């Protein structure tokens, strides 16, 4: 191997933004970028180093796409520069790399996908905020939807079978038996619908009643009859070994990292979508902790559960606007919410941005959530130190108007300063609640 690949002339430093952070979508400081960076030359060095092994080719594609991003953002085209994006509120032409368009697998009601635009193509709002010295009460929009009355309460097993309907169970049986025959032709192993339902039920039970080690549920000392009396240990381990949700021999045109469970997840999603939608809804992310060997595993040091599953980036459908990486998730999930019924949607600061809330309120969906102030331009809100000096319970309110809709920004001091952005609620009406005061060692208001 040529040692000059490792000890050659040092190249300029380049910055590749992580996928999990979308604050970069609103920052225009690209001083760290090396203007002399040549993606093609670096790509050739990567090719020599990794030798085109199958495992490293996926990494090479990811690195190459990242380098293509910077090649596009550093071009001389004025429509793709960060400075012009900051000065205009309109969506500029996307800087799409010269690659083939990704096509999603034909499962469910998926819409045509568009290429992920670069951060300079996210429409940014230059808002004119007005500080309100006299805080007013914003009338809450009246919800015009309805929930069908429940005439009967069914058993848990009935609700389970409404979600895991027979066609899903039959599909799992077909794929599991097919995979078991491919692994061992001489083995006469097969499953039926009752055994699959028992297996899924035990998985639910084990997730609630945790014992270290699966085999201990069948141990006579533990004596967990809800498991041991339902299915034998040998049958359980056989199903766990051969359980399958897709045919490995089928070709998948799109790089879907969840293609092995995509069919079942889409069928479950359709059944869950039949549940009536209430007035108040919430969007929140959750990490499934996992430390085993999987290509879907990702490390996030800022989360309580640092290792979890991550399915990779998702291309925004062409019929939906692009607000930012996290806000696009909310727009996709909000597609099934009835429009112009004045639903109230709540989310945290990972999703919240003025651009997202404007797109939601245009569809008659009002939203409220905590927000990072660096996503709100020209906010001119007091700093955390100033809010802390004024004491707990202090609030500051500002409003801005976009296309006839009001955006309400509130800074509220509790133990820490919290910033909230919404389209239907401000600081009023206020009420008093009992709180524990550490300094006075008693309950205060």
N, C-alpha and C positions, 0 to 999 in steps of 0.2 A: 504493500500500500504506500502511496506517495505521502510522505510525512508533511509535505508542504501544505496539504489540505488542512492540517491541524495547526501548523506553526508558520503559516504564511503571513502576509501583511494583514494587519488588523483592519477590519472593515468598520465603517461608520455604524453607529448604534441606530437601531430601528425599533419602533414601538408597535406592538400588535395588541389591540384592545381585547380583553377577555370577553367571552360570550355572555357571561352572567352579569356584566355591568353595563347598564345603559345610560349612566350619567354622561358617558362620552358623547352621546348623541346630542348633548346640549352644550358641550364645550367646544370652543373654537381655537384653543391654543395648541398649535401643532409645532411648537418650537423644537420638540425632541426629534422630529423626523429628519432623517438624513436625506438631503435632496439628491445626493449622488448614488443612492441605493439602486442597484440593478437586479431585479428579481430573476431574470433569466440566468445570469451568471451564478447566483446563489443556488438556483434550482439544479444546475448541472453539478455543482459540488455535492448537493444532497443525493443526486442520483448515483454518483460514484461511491459515496459513503455507505449507502444502505443496500446496494446491490439488487434493488428491485425485488426484495422478498415480499410475499403476499401481505404479511402483517404490516410492513412499513409502507406499502403503497398507499394505504388509507391515510396514514400520517402525512405522506408526501402530497396527497391531494389537498388536505387541510392547509398545509403550509403554503402550497402554491396558490390556493385561493386567497389566503391572507396577503401574500405578496402582490397578487393581482389587484387587490383592493388599494394598496398604497401606490401601485403604478398608475391606477386610474385617478386617485386623489391628487397626485403630484403632477398631472399633465397640465399643459398650458391652456386647456379649455376653460374659459372663464365661468361657464355654467356649472362646473363641478368643483369650484374652489370653495373653501370654507368661508372666505370673506364675503363672497356674494351671497352665500346661503344665510349668513347672519344679517345681511342688509335687506333681504326680501322676505315677505311672508308667503310667497307663492311656492308651489312645488316645482322644482326644477327638473330637468330631464335626468333620468337615473344614470349613474355610472356603473353599468352592468359589465362584468368581465366577459371576455369573448369565449364563453363556454356554452355547452349545450344546456338547454333549459331542463330542469329537473321535473320529472313527471311522477306524480303520486300514484300508488297502486289503485286499481279500480275497485275500491271497497267502499260500500255505503254511498253516501251522498257527498263525496268530496268534490270540491269545486276546482277549476283549473288553477294551478299554482303559478305564482310570479316569482321572478328572481328576487332575492333579498336585496333591497336597495342599500346603498352605502349611507353612512350617517349624514352626509351633506344633503340627502334628498328628503329628510324628515321635515315636514312643514313646521316652522317655529313661529310662535305668536309673540309679537311685540305688544305687550299689554300696557295700558295706561291705568295704573292703580290709583284709587282715590281713598285716602284715609278718612274713615267715618268717625267723627268725634261724638256724634249722637247715634248710638247703635239702634237699629230698627229691627222689627220683627218681619222676617220674610215669610209670606204665606206658603205653607207646605202644599204642593200640588195634590189634588185629590185623586186617589187611585180609582180608575174606572174599570179595572178588571174584576174577575170573580173566580172563586174556587167552587167547584161542584160539591154539593153537600154529600157527606159520607153517610150512606144508609146502613152500612154494615161493617163491622170490624172483623177481619179474617184472622186466621191463625198464622203464626210465623211461617209455617211450612207452605201455606198458600201464597204468601207474599214472596217467599223464596222461589217458588215455581213460576210466578209471574215474571220474575226477572230472568232466572235461568230456565227459560222455556224449553220444551222438548227438542226443538230443532238445534239449540245450542248444545244440549247434552248429546244428541245424536252425532253432531259434528265432532265433538271431542272424542266420543267412542270410536268413530271411524278413523281419525288421525292417530289415536293411541294404538289401536289394533294394527294399523298399517305400519307404524314405526316398530312395534314389537316384532312383527314378522320379518322386517328388514334386518333387525339386529340379530335375531336367532330364528331361523326357519324351522328348526326341529322343536322349538319350544311351543307348546300348545297354549300359551298364555293369551287371554282375551278378557275384556271387561264388558259389563252391561250397564244399563242406565242406573240401576239401583246402587251398584258399587261406586259409580262416579259421583252420584249424589251423596253417598255416605262419605266418600273421600273429601268432597268440598265441605260438607258439614263438619267433619273432624278438623279440617284446616281452620275453619272459623272458631271452633271450640278451643283448639290449641293456641290460637292467637290471644285468647282471653285468659285461659288458665295455663300459664307458662310453667313448664318443668324442664330443667336442663337435660337435653337428650330426648329424642323422639321415642326411643325404645323403652324409656322408663314409664311411659303411659301403659305399657303392657306388663310392667314388672309387678309381681305379686305384692311387694312391699308398698308400692304407691297405690295400686288398686284403683285406677281411674276407670270405673265401669262404663262411663259415658263413651269411652274410646275402645276399651278392650272387648266389651260385649257387642260392639257394632261390627267390627271387622278384625280379622286376624293380622298379626304383625307381618307375616309373610306376604299376605295379599296387599297390605299397605305399602310395603317396600317395593313390591312389583309395580304397583300403579305409579308410585312416585318415580320409579326409574324410567318407565316407558310413557309417562303422561306427555302428550304432544298436542299442539294446537294448529299445526300447519304441515304441509308436505314439503320436505326438504328438497325434493327433486324439481319443484316448480321454479321457474325463473322469475326474478323480481327486477323489473326495469328501473325502479327508483331505489336510492340508497336509504331505505327505511330501516332504521335500527331496531324497530319493534315489529318487523314483518312476521316473526314467529308467533306473535299473539295478536296481530292486527285484526284478523277476521273475527276472533271472539270478542275483542274489546269493542269493535264497531257494533256487533250485535247487542252486546250489553248496553252500550251507549244509547242505542235506539230504544231499548226497553226502559231505561232510566229516564229518557226524555218524555215518556208518557206521563210521568208524575206531574200533577198540576203545579203551576208556579205561583208562589205567594207574592205579596206586595214588596216585602223587604228581602233582598237577596245579598249574598256576599261572595266575593272571590278571594281565595287565599291559597297560598302555595304550601305544600307539605312535603317533607323529605322522608322517604322510606329508608331507614338505616340499613346499610348493607356493607359488609367487609369481605365478602367472598371474591372469587375470580369472575369478573364479567367486564365486557367492553363498555357496558353502560354505566360503570361506576365512576363517580366524580367526587373530588374533594373540595369542600368549601369550608375554610377555617373560621368563618364568621357565624356559622350555624351551630346550634347545640349538638345536633347529629351531623358530624362533619363528613361522613361518607354516605353517599346515597346514589340512587339511580338517576341518570340523566339521559334522555332520549336524543339529545342533540338539537341543533337549530331547526326551526320550522319556517317554511316559506309562507309569507302572508298571501292569502287568496287575492286574486286580481280585483275582485269586486269590493274589497274592503280597503279603506284608507290605511296608510302607514303612519303610525304615531311614534312608536319606538318599539324596541324588542319586547319589553314587558307589557306595554299597553296593548300591543297587538294580541296578546293572549286574552285580554279582557274582551276585545272586540270579537274575537272568534267565539268565546264562550257566550257572549251576549246575543249571538245571532238568533237563538231560539227564544229569547225574551220577546213577548208581544210588544210591538211598537206603539207609541203614543198612548200608552195606558198609565203613564206616570209611575212606573216601578221605581223603587229606590235601591240603588246598588252601592254596596260598601266594599272598600278595599284598602290595603295598606300602602305605605310609601314606596314599595317596590314597583307597584303598578301605576301609581297616581301621577298625572301630569295635566297641565291645562289643555293640551291638544287632545288627550283622551276624553276629558270631560266634555269638551265642546262637541266632539263626534257623537258621544252618547246622548247629550241633550238634544241634538238635532233629530235623533230617532225617538224622542219622547221618553228617554230613560234618564232619570236624575241620579246623580252619584255624589258620594261624599267619602273622603279618605284622608289619612295623614299624607303629608307630602314633604319632599326635600326641597328646601327653598332655592337651591341652586338650579332647580328645574323651572322655577317661576321667574321670568324675566322682569326686571324693573320693580321688584316687589317693595323695596325700601322698608322692610319690616325691622323692628328693633332687634338687636343681637340678643343672644341667650344671656349674656352678662347683664344687660340692661333690664331684661325681663325678670331675672333673678333678684335684682335690687328692689324691684317693685313688690315682690312677695308673691306667695302662692295665691291663685285665684285671679290674678291679673290677666286681662285679655285685650288684644288689639285687633281691630277688624278693618279690612280694606276690600274694596269691590272694583271690578272691571267689567266692561261690557264688550262682548264679542258677538257680532251678527245678531244683535237683539237679545242675547242671553247674558244673564248675570253670573259672573264667577265671584265667589265669596272666599276670601283668604283670611284665616284667623290664626293668631298666635296666642296660645294659652299656656300660662305658667302653672305647672303642678310641681311635683318633685323635680321634674325637668321641663324644659320648654317643648311644647308640642305644636306643630303647625298642621292645620287642616285646610283642605280646599274642597269646596262643594258648589253645587248649583241650586240648592233648595234650602239650606239652613245656615244660619250664622251664630252669633253668640247669644242672641235672645230667642226665646225667653230663658231667664236664668232661674236656678233653684239652688237650695242649700242641701248639702248632704253631710253626714257625720264622717269625719276622717280622724285618723290617729296622728297626733303630733309628737314626733320624737323628742323635741326640745322640752315640751310641757309634760310629756309622759301621760297624756290623757287624750280624750277625744275632743276634737275641735271641729269647727265648721269653716 
